[in-house]
Amino acid sequence: MSVTENDRLRFAAAVSAAEARVRAAGGIGTLGERTLHAALKLYYEPDTDLHEVSVGRYVADIKNADGITEIQTRGFSSLGKKLDAFLPEGQVTVVYPLAAKKWIAMLDPETGTLGEKHRSPKKEKPLDALWELSFILPHLGDANLTVRLPMLEVLEFRRRGGRRWKNSTTRLERLPLDLIDEAVLRTKDDYRALLPAELPAVFTAADFAKAAKRSKNFTQKALKTLCALGVTARCGKVQNAYLYRRSED
C-alpha cells in the first residue's frame, strides 16, 4: 500500500470540506461529479488560492510549486488540447480516480430520499486507466507528464431512467468514502506493472482479455496504448490473431 494513515486522514478532511460545498450549493444530484472533483482538488492542494489558475487559454485545476495538476473524473477525450498547452510550462500531473470498492444507492429524484446501499461487484484496477489513457497517447511519453490513480472506496448515487433501454439507471454523483491506495504512472516500468501477472510470455488479445477479465473492446485499446509505450510489442501472428510479447528494454 502506497498511502499512509496520514494520507487517509488528509483525504477524509478534503472529502468533508467538499461535501460542505455541495450541501451549500443544493445537494446531491445537482452538481454531477463535483463532490469527487472538489475532494481530490483539496486533497492534492489544500490552498484554494492555487485552484482554478489560468494557464494560457485554459484554466488548470491546480497550479503550485510542483507544477500543474488536472483532475479528470470523466473521460479524457478533450484533455489532449489542455496538455498541448500545459506540458510546455513544466511538470503536469493528471489525476484519474478509480473505484476499487463501490457501493450503489438509488436516489428518488422527487423526494430526494436514498434507498439502501448495496455493494457493486465491479472493482476497478490501475489497468482500467488504459482505456482513457488511449485518448492522450501522443502525450504519454512526455517527460513532464505524471499520471496518478487514486484507488477509492466510493458511494455512487443513481436514479432510474434517463437512458433508452428498459430498467436503465443514470449516475448522479460519486461520494468518495476512503483512499485505499494510489498508483503512479511515470516510467515504462510503471506501465509494465499494469500487465496481468497471469499473461504468458507470448500472448494474443484473447489471452490478455481473459487474464485481465476485461472486454474485447477494452483489450484493443489497452494493447494499442501499451504497444505505443513500448511495454508490449507484436511478435507474429497465429491464424488471424496477432501475437504479443512483453518488452523488456
C-alpha positions in Angstrom: 0.0 0.0 0.0 1.5 3.3 -1.1 -0.7 5.6 1.0 -0.2 6.3 4.7 -2.6 6.7 7.5 -1.9 10.4 7.4 -2.8 10.5 3.7 -6.1 8.8 4.5 -6.8 11.4 7.2 -6.0 14.3 4.9 -8.3 12.7 2.3 -11.1 12.4 4.8 -10.7 16.1 5.7 -10.8 17.0 2.0 -14.0 15.0 1.5 -15.7 16.7 4.5 -14.9 20.1 3.1 -16.1 19.1 -0.4 -19.4 17.7 1.0 -20.0 21.0 2.8 -19.6 22.9 -0.5 -22.1 20.6 -2.2 -24.7 20.9 0.6 -24.4 24.7 0.4 -24.9 24.6 -3.4 -28.0 22.4 -3.4 -27.1 18.9 -2.6 -26.7 15.5 -4.3 -27.9 15.2 -7.9 -27.4 18.9 -8.7 -23.7 19.0 -9.4 -22.7 15.9 -11.3 -19.3 14.8 -10.2 -18.4 17.9 -8.3 -18.0 16.3 -4.8 -15.4 13.9 -6.0 -13.6 16.5 -8.1 -13.6 19.1 -5.3 -12.4 16.5 -2.7 -9.5 15.5 -4.9 -8.5 19.1 -5.6 -8.5 19.8 -1.9 -6.5 16.7 -1.2 -3.8 17.4 -3.7 -3.7 21.1 -2.8 -5.4 22.4 0.3 -4.7 26.1 -0.5 -7.7 27.2 -2.6 -5.8 30.3 -3.8 -3.9 27.8 -6.0 -7.0 26.3 -7.5 -8.5 27.4 -10.9 -5.4 29.1 -12.2 -5.3 30.5 -15.8 -2.6 29.0 -18.0 -2.8 30.5 -21.5 -6.3 29.9 -22.9 -7.1 27.3 -20.3 -7.8 27.1 -16.5 -5.8 24.5 -14.5 -7.4 22.8 -11.5 -4.2 23.4 -9.5 -1.0 25.3 -10.2 1.6 25.4 -7.4 5.3 24.9 -6.8 5.0 21.3 -8.1 3.5 22.3 -11.4 0.1 21.9 -12.9 -2.4 19.3 -11.7 -5.5 18.4 -13.7 -8.3 16.3 -12.0 -10.2 14.1 -14.5 -13.2 12.5 -13.0 -14.7 11.9 -16.5 -13.3 11.0 -19.9 -10.0 12.1 -21.4 -11.3 12.8 -24.9 -10.9 16.6 -24.6 -7.8 16.5 -22.4 -5.3 16.5 -25.2 -5.7 20.2 -26.1 -5.1 21.2 -22.5 -2.0 19.0 -22.3 -0.7 20.7 -25.5 -0.9 24.0 -23.6 0.2 22.7 -20.1 3.2 20.4 -20.8 5.5 23.2 -22.3 5.0 25.0 -18.9 6.7 22.2 -16.9 5.6 19.4 -14.7 2.0 18.3 -15.3 0.1 15.7 -13.2 -3.2 14.1 -14.4 -5.3 12.6 -11.6 -7.8 10.0 -12.5 -9.7 8.3 -9.7 -10.7 4.7 -9.9 -13.4 2.9 -7.8 -11.5 0.0 -6.2 -14.6 -0.6 -4.0 -18.0 0.7 -4.8 -21.4 1.0 -3.2 -24.6 2.0 -5.0 -27.7 3.7 -3.7 -30.7 4.7 -5.7 -32.0 8.3 -5.3 -35.6 9.2 -5.7 -35.5 12.5 -7.7 -38.9 13.6 -6.4 -38.4 13.1 -2.7 -34.6 13.2 -2.5 -34.6 10.1 -0.4 -31.9 7.4 -0.8 -32.6 3.7 -0.9 -30.4 1.1 0.9 -26.9 0.9 -0.5 -25.5 -2.3 -1.9 -22.1 -3.4 -2.8 -21.2 -3.4 -6.5 -19.3 -6.4 -7.8 -17.2 -4.2 -10.1 -13.7 -3.4 -8.8 -11.5 -1.0 -10.9 -7.8 -1.5 -11.0 -4.9 0.7 -12.3 -5.1 -1.4 -15.6 -8.5 0.2 -16.3 -6.9 3.6 -16.8 -5.5 2.4 -20.1 -8.9 3.0 -21.8 -8.9 6.7 -21.1 -5.1 7.0 -21.5 -5.5 5.9 -25.1 -7.1 9.3 -25.8 -3.9 11.1 -24.8 -1.5 8.6 -26.4 0.7 11.3 -28.0 1.5 12.8 -24.6 2.2 9.7 -22.6 5.9 9.6 -23.4 6.4 13.3 -22.3 9.0 13.6 -19.5 6.9 16.3 -17.9 3.8 14.1 -17.5 2.8 12.1 -14.5 -0.5 10.2 -14.1 -1.8 9.5 -10.6 -4.5 6.9 -10.0 -6.1 7.2 -6.5 -7.9 4.0 -5.7 -11.0 4.9 -3.8 -14.0 3.5 -2.0 -17.0 5.4 -3.3 -20.7 5.6 -2.8 -22.4 6.1 -6.1 -25.8 7.7 -6.3 -28.0 6.7 -9.2 -31.6 7.3 -10.4 -33.7 5.1 -12.6 -34.3 6.1 -16.2 -32.5 8.7 -18.3 -31.4 6.2 -21.0 -33.1 4.5 -23.9 -33.2 0.9 -22.6 -35.5 -0.6 -20.0 -34.5 -0.6 -16.4 -31.6 1.6 -17.1 -30.1 4.0 -14.5 -28.2 7.2 -14.6 -25.2 8.1 -12.4 -25.8 11.3 -10.5 -22.8 11.6 -8.1 -19.9 9.7 -6.6 -19.2 10.4 -3.0 -15.6 9.3 -2.0 -15.5 7.4 1.2 -11.9 6.4 1.6 -8.5 6.5 -0.1 -7.4 2.9 -0.4 -4.2 3.1 -2.5 -2.6 5.1 -5.3 -0.7 4.1 -8.4 1.7 6.5 -10.1 2.5 6.1 -13.8 5.6 7.9 -15.0 8.1 5.4 -16.3 7.9 2.4 -18.6 8.3 0.1 -15.6 5.2 1.8 -14.0 3.2 0.9 -17.1 4.7 -2.5 -17.3 3.4 -3.2 -13.8 -0.2 -2.9 -15.2 0.1 -6.1 -17.2 -1.8 -9.0 -15.7 0.6 -11.4 -13.9 -1.1 -14.4 -15.5 -0.1 -13.4 -19.0 2.2 -16.0 -20.8 5.4 -14.8 -22.4 3.8 -14.7 -25.8 0.0 -14.0 -25.8 -2.9 -13.0 -28.0 -5.5 -10.3 -27.4 -7.9 -13.1 -26.2 -5.3 -14.2 -23.7 -5.0 -10.6 -22.4 -8.8 -10.2 -22.1 -9.0 -13.5 -20.2 -6.2 -12.6 -17.8 -7.4 -9.1 -17.3 -11.1 -10.2 -17.1 -12.0 -7.3 -19.4 -13.8 -6.9 -22.7 -12.5 -7.2 -26.2 -13.0 -3.5 -26.8 -11.1 -2.7 -23.7 -8.3 -5.1 -24.6 -7.9 -3.5 -28.1 -7.4 0.0 -26.6 -5.2 -1.3 -23.8 -2.8 -3.1 -26.2 -2.7 -0.1 -28.5 -1.6 2.0 -25.6 0.9 -0.5 -24.2 2.5 -1.1 -27.6 2.8 2.7 -28.3 4.6 3.0 -24.9 6.9 0.1 -25.8 5.6 -2.0 -22.9 4.4 -4.7 -25.3 5.2 -5.5 -28.9 3.7 -7.5 -31.7 5.9 -10.5 -32.5 4.0 -12.5 -35.1 0.6 -14.0 -36.0 -1.2 -17.2 -35.5 -4.1 -17.6 -37.9 -5.9 -14.3 -37.8 -4.7 -13.3 -34.3 -1.6 -11.1 -33.6 0.9 -12.4 -31.1 2.3 -10.0 -28.4 5.2 -10.2 -26.0 6.4 -8.2 -23.1 9.1 -5.7 -24.0 12.0 -5.7 -21.5 14.0 -2.8 -22.9 
